[in-house]
Amino acid sequence: MNGKSSVKILEAAMKISQTSPDIPADVQTTLKEKLSQQAKIQRQTTEPTSSSRHNSFRRHLPRQMNVTSFDFSVDAMPFRQSSTVSIGRIKPELYKQKSVDSEGEPKEPVETCGKLSFSLRYDYEEQALVVSILKALDLPAKDFTGTSDPYVKIYLLPERKKKFQTRVHRKNLNPTFDETFCFPVVYDELCNRKLHLSVYDFDRFTSHDMIGEVVVDNLFELSDLSREAVVWKDIHTATTETVDLGEIMYSLCYLPTAGRMTLTVIKCRNLKAMDITGSSDPYVKVHLICDGRRLKKRKTTTKKSTLNPVYNEAIIFDIPPENVEQVSLSIMVMDYDRVGHNEVIGVCRTGPDAEGLGRDHWNEMLAYPRKPITHWHTLGEWAGRGASFESHGSCSSPKPPQTP
């Protein structure tokens, strides 16, 4: 009997050990508290500390700025809390972006001074663009006699060395020109060219007065040019010829939590020809500016013998969120020269202190963090070595591309 009872007790003990006993409520509460404390400790240990990249940025700031007041710790960043709260929430405003390959912002109304009629046609046999200047209407009077002596200069940009000019029409505010000119150009290159027409008032004794200009950005806006297309355009008032240096497309993207800004140089178009061959060897140089001082510089590779280079190169700057409103970027398109000095083709600027699209592009980047914002920017003339923050001669040139 004792043996049988002992076997039964052992079997019962085995059954009990194979099942999970119910845990009392007070024990469960204690376990949950301990688990939550461990989870908090783990989250705290995985939080990044103050980035050494941002400490490097702080060392480069001007001495006159109160650097010690900047808090570079991640705890001070307001972005982490807002991002966790809005997880899973759809923000319709993020879907109102313009296309990435945007052609730029709409321009402000420009004062006009009459109209100009001309025609365009492509001659496939001669491989030339045929431009006929037909007539002008309602030109302003530039002479004290109440009339003008108009004529027209014609350029096919970016080439400025080759130009044509109509005859002068004496004392006529509605001249009929009826003159035809031919620009040798391959048909496939027309998409990268602009037609620039400048209307002048001839003066025998002093410099000629500019009346206005007409710029045709897209030569195919009316037809494929296989047949003659007659165009009427408003003449935009101007006192000097517009210097067309070309355009650059780049994107800006800012990551607030990482304190990192990425400028992607995408491409340029219609750059000014700097070499005697009618081409250039362009590269892009970017300066990070703070309080008028250049903190960092970066460069792209050099593209050989082209006025329409494609880069698709990313340039990264480490900028803490606290300092985003204190910096700006200077973007210079340079022409590499193997023998002499590298020349500046054109410049533009983006940042809170920039003008026009340069400022708007920067603000749009900050309004839509973590999203690349892309725009075309018109290149302007460089002010020279006396410019406030530029030190053109102190920056070494990138290596030229290897010829095959």
KELUM-616127 format. One record per residue: z, y, x of N, C-alpha, C in turn; residue in one letter. Coordinates in pm, whole numbers, plus 32768, in hexadecimal, padded with zeros to 4 digits. Atoms other than C-alpha are relative to their C-alpha. Example, Ala and Ser with C-alpha at 12.3 -4.5 7.8 and 13.67 -1.06 7.14 Angstrom:
80007F898059830C7E3E84CE80008078805AA 7FFA7F897FAE82CA7F9685578049806D7FB3S 
***
This chain:
80007F8880538000800080008000807C8055M 7FFA7F8A7FA9805680ED81147F7A801B8040N 80847FEE7FC17F0380B081B47F9C803C7F9FG 805D7FCB80637E4480ED8070801E80907FDFK 7FDC7F75801F7F07822A80247FD9805E8071S 80247FAA7F8E7EC982AF817F7F6A80188003S 80927FEF80047D50827181577FD980657F95V 801D7FA2806B7D4B832D800C8021808F8029K 7FD97F7A7FD47E05845480A37F9B80358065I 80627FD87F9A7D0E845B81CA7F7C80277FBFL 807C7FDF80477BE2845180DA800B80867FB8E 7FEC7F7F80457C74856E80107FFC80738063A 80017F977F997CAA8635814F7F73801C802FA 808A7FEF7FD67B4185FA81B67FB1804C7F98M 80477FB8806A7AC186718064802580938000K 7FD47F747FFE7B8F87A9807A7FC1804A8074I 80377FBE7F897B0E87F881D97F6B801B7FF1S 80907FEC800F79A387DA81657FDE806E7F9DQ 80187F93806079C788EA805C803E80808035T 7FCE7F7E7FD379FD8A5D8093806C802F7FA2S 7F937FD380587B4D8AD0800E7FE9808F7FD3P 80097F7680337B618C117F3D8055805C8057D 7FB97FA17FAB7BC08D3D8012804780647FA7I 7FB77F9F80547CCF8E167F797FC4808B8008P 803C7F7A80077C6B8F777F118031805B806FA 7FCD7FA77F987D52902380097FC57FDE8088D 803E80277F827CBB8F5881267F7180328007V 80887FCD80027B598FB580B87FFB8096801DQ 7FFB7F6F7FE77BB4912680B58016801F8093T 7FE37FEB7F717C42910F82127F857FE18056T 807780247FB47B09906082917F93806A7FF3L 80657F9980157A20916481F5801F807D8051K 7FD97F897FB37AE6928082967FE27FEB8095E 8019801A7F727ACE91D983EC7F6A7FFF801FK 809080047FEA7958919A83C57FC2808C7FFEL 80357F78800779149301835E80248050807BS 7FD87FBB7F8679D9938284897FA87FD58076Q 8057802F7F95790C92A585727F7480397FF5Q 80877FC7801377C7932184D67FFC8091802BA 7FFA7F747FD67831948B850B7FFF800A8098K 7FFA7FFC7F6D7883944286767F777FE2803BI 808580217FCE772D93A286A77F9F80737FEDQ 80597F8E8017767694C98609801D80728061R 7FDD7F947FA5773395BF86E27FD17FE1808EQ 802980217F7776E39500881F7F6A80058010T 80917FFB7FF4756F94FE87CD7FC7808C7FF4T 80307F7680077557967787967FDC8033808AE 80257FCC7F7B7499971C88B5805780758028P 7FB47F8E7FCB7554980C898F7FA28073801FT 80527F8B7FDF74D999618A017F947FD88064S 8072802C7FAF737E992E8A947FFA804A8084S 80117FC07F7D734D996C8C047F8280558002S 80797FAE800971F299F18BA68021808C7FD1R 7FDB7F7C803472939B0C8AE38055804D8063H 7FB57FBB7F9673849B548C007FA1803D8064N 80667FC87FA772509B838CD77FC3807E7FC6S 80347F88804171C69C788BD780638074800DF 7F9A7F987FF873119D368BDC8004803F808BR 7FFC7FC97F7873059D5A8D587F8D80608019R 80747FAB7FEA71AD9DFC8D3F800480817FAFH 7FF97F878050721B9F048C44802280788057L 7FDD7F887FB27233A06B8CC3809680158007P 7F707FEE7FEB7386A0CA8D50803D80627F9ER 7FC57F99805573ADA1F68C6C80217FCB7F75Q 7FE18039808273B8A1118B3D80877FBA8006M 7F7C803D8006750BA08B8ACE7FEE7F697FF1N 801F808F800374C29F248B2C80797FB07FD5V 7F89804E801E762A9EB28B0780197FF77F6AT 7FE980038091761E9EFF89937FAC7F977FBAS 80568064803E75129DF78956804A7F7B7FFBF 7FC38084801075949CAD88CE7F907F9B7FFAD 806E805E7FF774A99B98893980277F757FCEF 7FD780838030756E9A7B889B7FB67FDD7F81S 8048802E807774C999A887908052801A7F83V 7FAD7FE9807675F499DD86AA7FE580867FC0D 80187F7A803675909B4986857F7D800B7FB6A 80837FF9803F74389AF38604800D7FE87F6AM 7FF480108091741B9B26848B7F987FA27FC8P 8071804B803572E99A48847080277F727FD8F 7FE0808C8018739198F0847A80397FEA7F75R 7FC1801180817462992283437F9C800E7F8EQ 80617FEA806A734599AB82717F9D7F8E7FF7S 8062806C8003725C989182D9803A7F837FC0S 7FC58077803B735397818275801380107F6AT 7FEA7FE9808F7398982081247F7F7FEE7FB2V 807E800080487225983980CC7FAD7F838015S 804C807B7FEA71C596D5812D7FD17FC97F7AI 80388039807A70DE964380257FD380667F9BG 80267F98805E70A697907F7A7F7480338022R 80887FCE7FEB6F3A97FA7F4F800180977FF8I 80097F6E7FFB6EF699637FB17F6F80297FEAK 808C7FDE801C6DB899DD7F077FCA806C805AP 80327F927FAF6DA59B127FE47FC47FD08083E 803880347F856D579A33810E7F6E7FD87FF1L 8089802D80196C0F99D0806B7FA280737FE2Y 80527F8B80186B8A9B33804F7FC080348080K 80397FD67F816B119B3D81B67F6A800C7FF8Q 80907FF87FF369B29BAA820D7FCF7F8D8057K 8039806A7FAE68C79AB882B8801F80188093S 7FDA7FF57F7269189A6D84237F98804E804DV 806C7FBC7FBA67C69AE984977FDF80837FBBD 80127F82804A67FC9C3883ED7FB080638052S 80547F9E7FBB67069D478442804480878010E 7FB97F827FEC68139E518448802480437F7EG 7FD37FB8807568B79F4483597F95805F7FCDE 80607F9F803367ECA024827080178088803FP 7FF67F807FBA679EA16F8316801280737F9EK 7FEA7F8B80526802A2C282947F7B80477FE8E 807C7FB7801D66F6A39D81F07FDE80608072P 802F7FAC7F926622A45682F07FA9806F7FC6V 80507F8E802D6588A5AF82C07F6D7FE98024E 808F80157FEB640FA59E82997FB780868007T 804F7F857FF162FEA69B82E77F6B7FDF7FF1C 808B8020801B61B9A62D82477FE57F6B8005G 8028808C800160F5A4E7823E7F8D7FEB8062K 806B80247FA4600CA431832C7FBD7F817FCEL 804E8074802A5EF6A33F82D07FB87FC58078S 804480467F925E71A23A83C27FE17F737FD1F 8024808980235DD9A0DE83BA80147FA58078S 7FE980657F995E1B9F9D847B7FA37F897FE8L 8056807780085D349E7984C780027FBB8088R 800480497F825D2D9D6585C97F747FCB8019Y 8083802E7FD65BEA9D1F868480127F808052D 7FE980817FBF5BF09BAB86DA7FA27FEC8077Y 805E80117F925ABD9BBB87B8802D804D807CE 7FD47FAC7F905B429CD6888F80937FEC8022E 7F6F80127FF15CAE9C658869804580888010Q 7FC87F797FFC5D1A9DC688178029802B7F74A 7FD67FC1807C5DD69E83870A7FB580837FF0L 80507F8980195CF59F8C86728050805D7FA4V 7FB37F9D804B5DB1A0C485FD7FA8807A7FE6V 804E7F8980255CFCA1D8853F805C80687FC3S 7FB27F9180375DACA32685087FA5804A7F9FI 80587FCB80685D1DA3A683BF801B80927FE2L 7FE47F7580245DC9A4E18344809780177FF2K 7F757FD980175F12A59E8318800580667F8EA 7FF07FA580725F96A66181ED8085804A800AL 7F867FAE80116093A77B81BD805280098081D 7FB77FEC7F8460ECA7B0832A804680878000L 7FBA7F807FFD61EAA8C383717FBC80628060P 80387F977FA86181AA0E840F805C80138077A 7FB37FEF7F8661F2AA2685797FE280848047K 80267F837FBF613EAB6585E1802E80787FACD 7FD27F88804761A8ACC885897F9680327F9CF 806A7FD9805E605AACED84D380087FB17F7DT 7FF1804E807A60D2ABF383CB7FA97F857FFBG 805380797FFB5FFEAACD843B80267FAD807AT 7FE880567F8C5FEDA9B985467F7A7FD18039S 8076803A7FBE5EF8A91C863C80227F6D8020D 7FC980887FF05F48A7A9860A7FA37FA0804AP 804480747FC95EE6A67486CE80657F8D8001Y 7FAB807880095F6FA50E86DC7FF77FB18082V 7FF8805E7F8F5FE4A4358802801E7F757FC8K 7FEF808880325FD4A2BC87D2802E7FA58071I 7FCC80657FA260A5A1B2888880097F7A7FB7Y 7FE18085803360BAA039885680757FCB8052L 7F8680207FB662219FFE88C180107F69800FL 7FB17FB07FA262C69F8989987FB0803F8072P 80517FC67F9661A39FEB8A7B7FEB80957FE8E 80117F70800D61A8A1638AB77F9C80398064R 805E7FCE7F9C60BDA17C8BDF7F7680167FC3K 80827FF180415F8EA14E8AFE801480497F7CK 7FF47FB2807A5F71A25989F27F7980417FE1K 80787FBA802C5E60A3048928802980827FBCF 7FE47F7E803B5E45A462889A7F8480317FB5Q 806F7FCB804F5D6FA4FD87887FDB808C8032T 80257F757FE35CBAA648879F805F805F7FB6R 7FAD7F98803E5D74A78987487FB080417F90V 803F7FBD80725D25A81F85F38041808A7FEFH 7FCD7F787FFE5D4BA99885FB802280317F73R 7FD57FBB807A5E10AA4A84EB7FE47FAD7F83K 801A805B806F5E1AA92783F9807F7FB07FE3N 7F89804A80295F43A89B83397FDD7F7F7FB6L 802F807B80415E6EA78882967F857FCA804CN 807380257FAD5D92A70B83B47FC87F777FDDP 80438081800A5C94A5F1839A7FD37FD8808CT 801980297F765C87A53384E47F887FA18009F 806980667FFE5BACA3FE84A97FDC7FD6808FD 8015802F7F775BD9A37B860C803A7F73800EE 7FDB808D7FF25BF4A20E867680207FE08091T 7FD280257F7B5CACA17687A0801C7F698002F 7FED80907FF15CCDA0128826806B7FE38069C 7F98802D7FA45E029F7588C67FE97F6C8020F 800E808E7FDD5DBA9E2F898480867FB97FF5P 7F85804B80135EC39D3789117FDE7F797FC0V 80128084803B5ED29BC388C3803C7FFF7F74V 7FD57FFF808D5EF79B7F874E80907FCF7FF0Y 7F788038800C60339AAE877D806C8061802FD 7F9E7F9F7FCE60D99BD7882B801780737FA0E 7FF37F8E805C60AE9CC58705808980037FBAL 7F7E8004804461F49C508667806D80408055C 7F9D7FC37FA762AB9CDC87987FDD80908024N 802C7F787FE161FA9E2E8798802180607F8CR 7FEC7F968062623A9F7886E57F97806C8017K 80607F927FF66142A08B8699804B80847FF1L 7FB97F807FFD61C5A1E686EF7F9980717FFDH 805B7F8F8010610AA31B8673805180818003L 7FB97F807FF26183A47386E37FA080727FDES 80527F8E802A60FAA5AD863A8032807D8049V 7FDD7F8B7FB060F4A6E687187FB3807B7FD0Y 80447F808013609DA85486F57FD88035808AD 80337FD27F7F5FC1A8C78815802280948015F 7FE57F757FDC602AAA0688C97FC0801A8088D 804E7FE57F875F4AAAA289D28058802E8074R 7FB57FC07F966059AB598A9480897FC0801CF 7F7D803F7FEC619DAA948A637FF47F6A7FE5T 80018091801A6202A9288A397FE17FE77F6DS 8027802180896179A8818904807B7FDA7FADH 7F90801C805A6266A86C87DB7FE87F7D7FB6D 800C807D804B62A7A7188744801F801B7F6DM 7FEC7FEE80906281A71885C980517F8C7FC6I 7FB98076803462F2A5B6857C7FC07F828032G 803080817FD062B0A44585AB7FFD7F997F90E 8009807580596253A30484F6800B7F848057V 7FEE807D7FB562CBA1B185747FEB7F8B7FA0V 801A807980506240A06B84E780407F8A8049V 7FB8806E7FC063399F58853C7FB87F7B7FEDD 8041807F802062779E3F84927F6C801A7FE6N 80907FE7800D60FF9E4984C77FC17FAB7F92L 80378058806860D19D3683C3803C801D7F76F 7FBD7FE5807E61879DE682A87F9F80087F8AE 80617FF6806C60459E1381DF7FA17F897FFAL 805F806E7FFD5F5D9CF9824E80077FBA8087S 800680477F815F099C0783667FA380468064D 80557FAB7FAC5E259D1983F97F757FC68018L 808880347FF35CF09C4183D67F9A80607FC4S 80527F9680385C659D5C830080498085800DR 7FC67F7C7FED5C9F9ED08318806480207F91E 7F977FDB805F5DE59F3F8270802280938013A 7FE47F717FFB5E0FA0B1821E809280197FD9V 7F717FE780135F74A1358234801A80957FF4V 7FC97F778008601CA27781C280957FF88022W 7F7480007FD86169A2C2826A8036808F8004K 7FBD7F7E7FF06262A3E082588014801C8094D 7FE77FD57F76627CA4A5839B8093802A8009I 7F727FDF7FEF63E9A4AC8409800F80748062H 7FEC7F8A7FAC6457A5FA849580447FDA8083T 7FC6801B7F7B64A0A5E9860C7FD8806F805EA 801C7F987F9C64B2A6DE872D7FDA7FC48087T 802580467F85648DA5DF88467FD67F727FDDT 802C8088801963E6A48E885E80757F9E800CE 7F9980667FFC64C7A36B88107FE67FA18076T 800D805C7F8F6503A2A0894C80247F747FCFV 7FEC8088803264D8A13888DE80217FA48074D 7FD380557F9265A5A06289CC800D7F6E7FD7L 7FF48088803065B19F2D88F180807FEA7FB2G 7F8B8025804F66BC9E74882C803F7F818037E 7FB780787FD767C39D6B886D80477FC77F86I 7FB68045806968509C6A877D80747FB4803EM 7F8C804B7FD269B09BEB87B580607FEC7F8CY 7F9B801D80656ACB9B5686EA808B8016803AS 7F747FEF7FDC6C409BA286F180547FA37FABL 7FA5805980486D4F9AA98694808A800B8040C 7F787FF17FCC6EC89AD886B4805B7F977FC4Y 7F9C8062802A6FD299C686A3808A803D8012L 7F7E7FBA7FF2711D9A788658806D7FA9803BP 7F9280547FCF7202994E86987FF37FE28095T 801580197F727165990D87EC7FF480808051A 80137F837FB971349A7D88407F827FFD8054G 807B80137FB46FCF9A3288A87F88803C7FB5R 807A7FC580386E8F9AF9886E7F877FC48046M 807C80387FCA6D379A5D88987F8B80587FD9T 807B7FB580146C029B3588C27F8E7FA5802BL 807280557FE06AC69A6288B07F8280558007T 807E7FB97FEE69929B0A89417F907FA37FD4V 806580598039687A9A76886F7F76801C803BI 80857FE07FCA67399B2B88CE7FE980967FFDK 802D7F758002668A9C77890B7F6D80027FD6C 808D7FF38022653C9CFA88947FCF808D8021R 80447F817FE464489E0C88F380478053806BN 7FBE7FB77F9465009E668A337F9B80588049L 80567FA67FB364779F828B057FD27FBA807FK 8036803C7F8463919F0D8C1E802E80538077A 7FC87FBB7F8C64379F658D6A7FB17FE6807FM 804B80237F87634A9EBF8E647F7080317FF5D 808B7FD27FFF61ED9F288ECC7FA47F997FBEI 804F8068804361749DDF8E388003800F7F69T 7FF57FEE809061CD9E628CDE80667FA57FBFG 7F9A805A803562F49D758CB780878025803CS 7F7A7FED7FC964669D578D14803E7F78801AS 7FB080787FE765619C588D94808D801B7FCBD 7F847FCD803B667E9C9E8CA180747F9D8004P 7F838048801767E69C2B8C9D805F80627FBBY 7FA27FAE804E69109CAA8BD2808780008046V 7F7D7FEE7FC26A529D328C67805F803D7F9AK 7F9F7FD580656B879D5E8B8A808180298044V 7F807FCF7FCC6CBB9E2D8BE0806880057F91H 7F8F7FEF805A6E0C9E148B33804780818028L 7FCC7F7A7FE36E8D9F7B8B1B808380157FB5I 7F827FDB803F6FF19FEE8AD6802C80878036C 7FD47F797FDB7057A15C8AD87FA7803B806DD 805E7FC57FA26F1CA1BC8B977FF17FB68083G 8008804B7F836F4DA0B98CA77FC07F797FE8R 8040808280086E7E9F828CE780617F948030R 7FA180697FDD6F659E518CE07FBA7F828032L 8046807B7FDE6E719D2F8CEE7F6980177FF4K 80917FFC800F6CFC9CF68D1A7FCA7F717FFFK 8043808180086C1A9BD28CC37F6980187FFER 80927FF27FFC6AA49B938CF07FBD7F817FCEK 80528072802669989AB38C607FA57FDA8075T 806680237F9E68899A048D237F8B80647FF5T 80757FA87FFD67499ABE8D7E7F867FB57FCAT 807C80388034660A9A7B8CBA7F8B80488043K 80687FC87FAB64D59AAD8D8C7F8280257FB1K 80827FD2803263A19B798D277FF47FF47F69S 80058000809263E79BB08BB6803D807F7FC8T 7FC77F8F804A64289CCD8AC480457FD17F81L 7FC0803A807764AB9BE089B780527F858029N 7FB380737FCD65B09B068A6580587FC17F95P 7FA4804A8057667899FA89AE806D7FC68059V 7F8F80297FAD67D599B48A3A80547F927FBEY 7FA2805C804368BF9909894080727FDA805EN 7F9280157FA169DC99338A3A807F80447FCBE 7F817FCD80326B49996089D88051803D8072A 7FA87FBB7FA26C2C9A568A8C8088800F7FBDI 7F7B8007803E6DA39A2F8A4E806080608046I 7F967FA97FCE6EB99B318A7480827FDB7FB9F 7F7C801B8039702D9AF08A3F804180857FDBD 7FCA7F82803170B69C0B8968806C7FE17F98I 7F9580188063720B9BF388B87FE780517F81P 80157FB6807E72089C5D8748803A808B8003P 7FC17F7C7FFC72F19D8087987FA980688046E 80507FA37FB271E79E18887C7F6F800A7FD4N 808A8003802D70AB9DDC87B47FCD808C7FDCV 80297F79802770A59F4687397FFB80608077E 7FFC7FA97F8B70C79FCD889D7F8E7FE58063Q 806980257FA36F989F2B89407F7780117FBFV 808A7FFC80306E1E9F4089217FA97FB88067S 805D80457FA86CED9E9C89BC7F888059801CL 807A7FBB7FD66BD89F468A817F9A7F968027S 806880657FEC6A959E7D8A7D7F8780438040I 806E7FC47FB569899ECF8B7F7F957F978019M 807080567FE068329E318B957FC380348082V 80297FD97F7967CA9E378D047F7D7FBC8025M 8079803B7FC766869DF98DBE801E7FD98091D 7FE380307F7966B99D1F8EF27F8E8027805FY 80617FDC7F9A660B9D9A902D80277FB98082D 7FE280507F8965F69CB4915A80118058807CR 80007FAC7F8865C29DD29252805B80797FEFV 7FB37F85801266519F1991CB80797FEC7FA7G 7F8D8004805A67699F7090DA7FD67FCE7F77H 80188029808A67819ECC8F868007807B7FA6N 800A7F8C805767219FC48E7780347FE17F75E 7FD0800E808967BE9FFD8D227F8C80167FA1V 80677FEF806766C89FC18C078037804D7F89I 7FC27FBC807267B1A0298AEE808D7FCE7FEBG 7F74802380176918A01E8A758023800E7F6DV 7FC37FEB808369E39FFF893780947FE0800DC 7F6F80107FF96B559FF688E580347FD17F79R 7FBF802B807A6C309F4887E7809780068012T 7F707FEF7FF96D9C9F8B8797803080667F9AG 7FCC7F9F80616E82A06686C57FD98090801FP 80277F797FDC6E13A19C87877F6A8010800CD 80937FF77FFB6C9DA14E87747FCE804E7F86A 803D7FB7806F6BACA1FD86897FA37FA67FB1E 8062804380556AE1A17E856580147F6A7FF8G 7FFC8091800E6A8CA00D8566805D7FBF8064L 7FA380377F9E6B579FD286A3808E7FF87FCCG 7F7A8001803C6C96A02F85E980057FA37F87R 8002805580776C2F9F8184A57FFF7F6C8024D 8005808C7FD46BE09E3D855D808C7FD1802BH 7F7880217FD16D3A9E4185FF805F7FED7F89W 7FA8800880756DEC9E8284B47FE07F857FACN 80268077804B6D269D6D840B80347F828043E 7FC980717FB56D919C7D851E80957FEE7FE2M 7F718009801C6EFF9CD084DF801C7FDB7F6FL 7FEC801E808F6ED69CB883657FE57F6D7FE1A 8020808C80166E489B588381801D7FB1807FY 7FDD80497F856F099AA784987FC97F727FFCP 803280887FEC6E87995E85217F717FEC7FCFR 808C800A802C6D2799AC849E7FA78052805DK 805C7FB07FAD6C079A1485857FB480647FAAP 80467F9580476B799B62850D7F908032805BI 80767FE47FAD6A189BAC85897FB380787FCCT 80537F8C8023694D9CF0858E7FA180208073H 80587FC17F9D68279D9086428039808A8021W 7FD37F7C7FD568899EC5870D7F9180438051H 80637FB37FB6679E9FD4878B803C802D8085T 7FD07FD67F7C67C0A01988FF7FEB80968013L 80097F717FE36806A17E896A7FF680188095G 800C7FDD7F7367DAA2368AB0808A80008042E 7F8480027FB268E2A20F8BC0801A808B8037W 7FDD7F797FD6699DA34C8C1D7FFF80108098A 80037FF67F6E698DA2F98D9180877FE1803EG 7F8580217FB86A96A2CA8E9A807680577FD7R 7F937FA880276B5FA3EA8E0F80407FDC7F7DG 7FC58029807F6BABA3318CCC80927FDC8013A 7F6F80077FF66D1CA3128C7D80337F7D803AS 7FC7807D7FD46D52A1A08CB77F9F7FAA804EF 806080547FBB6C15A1228D5A800C80148097E 80097FF97F6F6C0DA0D08ECB7F907FA2802AS 807780547FF46AAEA04D8EE97FF27FC3808BH 801680317F7A6AACA02A906080667F9B8030G 7F9580577FD06BED9F5E90797FF17F717FD1S 800E808580396B6C9E2D8FC37F8C7FB78042C 806A804C7FBE6AAA9D25907E7FA07FC97F98S 8068802E805A69699CA68FE880027F687FF7S 80088091800A693B9B488F627F8E7FCB8054P 8069803B7FB168659A5890237F817FF57FAEK 807D800A804A66F69A5A8FC67FE27F707FDCP 8020808A80266666992C8F157FAE7FBB806AP 804A804D7F9E65D898178FE97F707FEB7FD0Q 808B80138025645F98138FE67FD87F6F8015T 8024808E7FF363CB96BE8FA87F9E7FEA8074P 
***
